[in-house]
Amino acid sequence: MHYKTIVAPQKKSIALVAHDNMKQALIKWCASHQDKLKNHNLYATGTTGTLLEKSSTLSLTKLISGPLGGDQQIGALITEQKIDLMVFFWDPLEAQPHDPDVKALLRLAAVWNIPVACNVTTADFIISSPLFSQPYEKQVPDYAQYMAERA
């Protein structure tokens, strides 16, 4: 596989996703980091986005509910290199009816070299990093080169 360097800008695009049992943890985390988050472009799946709108002053783009396709919408944004970071508080103790969607979303984040926080501690480490609020060069797959070789 060939790779290319892209720059995640200073103003990041951040996906916010949470399973039902984890929504309150994400809301609390966002509230405690609202001053940093407000400087970035935020995207959230449906129910999570609605709850964040009601509990904060954060401006965000709300997608549809995860089980109805919101996870795929986030995945599409990742593949289009429109998401720089994902905070996805998923519930490791409860099976989700849309587990294949969740695994696909996490796989896309790994393929496209997107940092992912799956719990509060990891999210705290990421948001406290100096890289959170500055441009960052990273490697992503160069599928144009890949496709040109296959033609």
URCORZI-V82220 format. One record per residue. N is the residue number from 1. RES is the residue in one small letter. SS is DSSP state (H for helix, E for strand, L for the rest). PHI is phi as a letter, one per 30 degrees, with the letter a starting at -180 (999 if undefined). Layout:
# URCORZI-V82220
n={N/N}
res={RES/RES}
ss={SS/SS}
phi={PHI/PHI}
This chain:
# URCORZI-V82220
n={1/2/3/4/5/6/7/8/9/10/11/12/13/14/15/16/17/18/19/20/21/22/23/24/25/26/27/28/29/30/31/32/33/34/35/36/37/38/39/40/41/42/43/44/45/46/47/48/49/50/51/52/53/54/55/56/57/58/59/60/61/62/63/64/65/66/67/68/69/70/71/72/73/74/75/76/77/78/79/80/81/82/83/84/85/86/87/88/89/90/91/92/93/94/95/96/97/98/99/100/101/102/103/104/105/106/107/108/109/110/111/112/113/114/115/116/117/118/119/120/121/122/123/124/125/126/127/128/129/130/131/132/133/134/135/136/137/138/139/140/141/142/143/144/145/146/147/148/149/150/151}
res={m/h/y/k/t/i/v/a/p/q/k/k/s/i/a/l/v/a/h/d/n/m/k/q/a/l/i/k/w/c/a/s/h/q/d/k/l/k/n/h/n/l/y/a/t/g/t/t/g/t/l/l/e/k/s/s/t/l/s/l/t/k/l/i/s/g/p/l/g/g/d/q/q/i/g/a/l/i/t/e/q/k/i/d/l/m/v/f/f/w/d/p/l/e/a/q/p/h/d/p/d/v/k/a/l/l/r/l/a/a/v/w/n/i/p/v/a/c/n/v/t/t/a/d/f/i/i/s/s/p/l/f/s/q/p/y/e/k/q/v/p/d/y/a/q/y/m/a/e/r/a}
ss={L/L/E/E/E/E/E/E/L/L/L/L/E/E/E/E/E/E/L/H/H/H/H/H/H/H/H/H/H/H/H/H/L/H/H/H/H/L/L/L/E/E/E/E/L/H/H/H/H/H/H/H/H/H/H/L/L/L/L/E/E/E/L/L/L/H/H/H/L/H/H/H/H/H/H/H/H/H/H/L/L/L/L/L/E/E/E/E/E/L/L/L/L/L/L/L/L/L/H/H/H/H/H/H/H/H/H/H/H/H/H/L/L/L/E/E/E/L/L/H/H/H/H/H/H/H/H/H/L/H/H/H/H/L/L/E/E/E/E/E/E/L/H/H/H/H/H/H/H/H/L}
phi={999/c/b/b/c/b/c/d/d/e/d/d/c/b/c/c/b/a/d/e/d/c/d/d/d/d/d/d/d/d/d/d/b/e/d/d/d/d/d/b/d/c/b/b/d/e/d/d/d/d/d/d/d/d/c/b/c/d/c/b/c/c/c/d/e/e/d/c/k/d/d/d/d/d/e/d/d/d/d/d/h/c/b/c/a/b/c/b/d/c/c/d/c/b/d/c/d/c/e/e/d/d/d/d/d/d/d/d/d/d/e/c/h/c/d/b/c/c/a/d/d/d/d/d/d/d/d/d/d/d/d/d/c/b/e/b/d/b/c/b/e/c/d/d/d/e/d/d/d/d/d}
